[in-house]
Structure formats: structure tokens, C-alpha cells
């Protein structure tokens, strides 16, 4: 069985399972390694965002739907859309969908070249 121990699930009750942001970062690191053969190292870092799809910037929405975007179904219930700009192919945007309903956005950005934006809620 994949997942947390039964005792941890029982302790959560009806509140649902709380997942650390480190888990989402690890998912993105794994996707980048599998899809691009790259290990993310400084000065690049990962930012995770949980926003509604209608609240993302228009240019990002266009990028994720463009022919340059790589749309991969990694496994059952796990879909990844990856797009990298031509100006910096190491800066990457991800849209990751789990089981067709839960999704998040992730950005791999050069921390030394750009000011880090605060997460959007």
C-alpha cells in the first residue's frame, strides 16, 4: 500500500490529509529529473502555488497550452504539463494534476536573477 500509515490517517479524522510543501517540491524535482534529465541546483529554486486556474496570468495560461508545452501522463491519475521559455530553458513552469481534480503550479526560477514573488492564495 502506498501512502501514510493507517494510524496517521485515523489521527487526521475528517480534516483530510495535510501534506507538507516539501512533498510537492519533491514531486517537481522528480518530474524535472525524469522529463529533462536535470537535477535542480542553485541558483535555481522551486516555488509552489495553489491557485484556481482562472486566477493564473494570461501569458502563463497561453504558455501551458502552447505547442511548446510538454503534456505528459506520467501514470494513472498523474498529469504533468511542463513549459520552458526560450530565453532561459532552465526556468520552467509546471502544472501538475492529481487524479483529475487536485492541481498545483510550480515554477523553477533563477533566484539570483529575479525577485521572488509572494505566493498567491
FENCOR-V99485 format. One record per pair of residues at least 12 apart in sequence whose ideal C-beta (glycine too) atoms are under 10 Angstrom apart, sorted by the first residue. I is the first residue (numbers start at 1). J is the second residue. D is the distance in whole Angstrom. If there is no record, write none. Layout:
i:j:d
I:J:D
I:J:D
//
This chain:
i:j:d
3:17:8
4:17:7
4:19:9
19:102:10
21:46:9
21:47:10
21:48:6
21:50:10
21:104:10
21:119:10
22:48:10
23:48:10
24:46:8
24:48:5
24:49:10
24:50:9
24:96:8
24:104:6
24:106:7
25:40:9
25:45:9
25:46:5
25:47:9
25:48:6
25:106:8
26:46:9
27:46:10
27:48:9
27:74:10
27:78:9
27:80:9
27:94:9
27:96:7
27:98:9
27:104:9
27:106:8
28:40:8
28:46:5
28:47:9
28:48:7
28:80:9
28:82:10
28:92:9
28:94:6
28:96:7
28:104:9
28:105:10
28:106:4
28:107:9
28:108:7
29:46:7
29:106:10
29:108:9
30:74:9
30:80:10
31:72:8
31:74:7
31:78:9
31:80:5
31:82:7
31:92:9
31:94:6
31:96:7
31:106:8
31:108:10
32:44:10
32:46:9
32:80:10
32:82:8
32:90:10
32:92:7
32:94:8
32:106:9
32:108:7
34:72:9
34:74:8
34:80:9
35:70:7
35:72:7
35:74:9
35:80:7
35:82:6
35:92:9
35:94:9
36:70:9
36:82:8
36:84:8
36:89:9
36:90:9
36:92:8
36:108:10
38:89:10
38:90:7
38:92:9
38:108:9
40:90:9
40:92:9
40:108:6
41:90:10
42:110:9
42:111:8
42:112:8
43:90:10
43:109:9
43:110:5
43:111:5
43:112:4
43:113:7
43:114:10
44:88:10
44:90:6
44:91:8
44:92:9
44:107:10
44:108:6
44:109:7
44:110:6
44:111:7
44:112:9
44:113:10
45:107:9
45:108:7
45:109:7
45:110:8
45:111:5
45:112:10
45:116:8
46:92:9
46:94:9
46:106:6
46:107:7
46:108:6
46:109:8
46:111:10
47:105:9
47:106:7
47:107:5
47:108:8
47:109:7
47:111:9
47:116:7
47:117:8
47:118:10
47:119:7
48:94:9
48:96:9
48:104:6
48:105:8
48:106:5
48:107:8
48:119:8
49:104:7
49:105:5
49:106:7
49:107:7
49:117:9
49:119:6
49:120:6
49:121:9
50:102:9
50:103:8
50:104:5
50:105:8
50:119:8
50:120:8
50:121:8
51:103:9
51:104:8
51:105:7
51:119:9
51:120:5
51:121:8
52:103:9
52:120:10
53:95:8
53:103:8
53:105:9
55:120:7
55:121:10
56:93:10
56:95:9
56:105:7
56:120:9
57:120:10
60:83:9
60:93:6
60:95:9
60:105:8
60:107:9
61:95:9
62:83:10
63:81:9
63:83:5
63:84:9
63:85:8
63:93:6
63:95:10
64:81:5
64:82:9
64:83:6
64:93:7
64:94:9
64:95:5
64:105:9
65:81:8
65:83:9
65:95:10
66:83:7
67:83:10
68:82:10
68:83:6
68:84:8
68:85:9
68:86:8
69:81:5
69:82:7
69:83:4
69:84:9
69:93:9
69:95:9
70:82:5
70:83:7
70:84:9
70:92:10
70:94:10
71:83:10
71:95:9
73:97:10
74:96:9
76:99:9
77:97:8
77:98:6
77:99:4
77:100:7
77:101:9
77:102:10
78:96:8
78:97:8
78:98:6
78:99:8
78:100:10
79:95:8
79:96:7
79:97:4
79:98:8
79:99:9
79:100:8
79:103:9
80:94:6
80:95:8
80:96:5
80:97:8
80:106:10
81:93:8
81:94:7
81:95:4
81:96:8
81:97:8
81:103:10
81:105:10
82:94:6
82:95:8
82:96:9
82:106:10
82:108:10
83:95:9
84:108:9
88:108:10
88:109:9
88:110:7
88:113:8
88:114:10
90:108:7
90:109:9
90:110:7
91:107:8
91:108:6
91:109:5
91:110:6
91:113:9
91:114:8
92:106:8
92:107:7
92:108:4
92:109:8
93:105:7
93:106:8
93:107:6
93:108:8
93:109:9
94:106:4
94:107:7
94:108:8
105:120:9
//
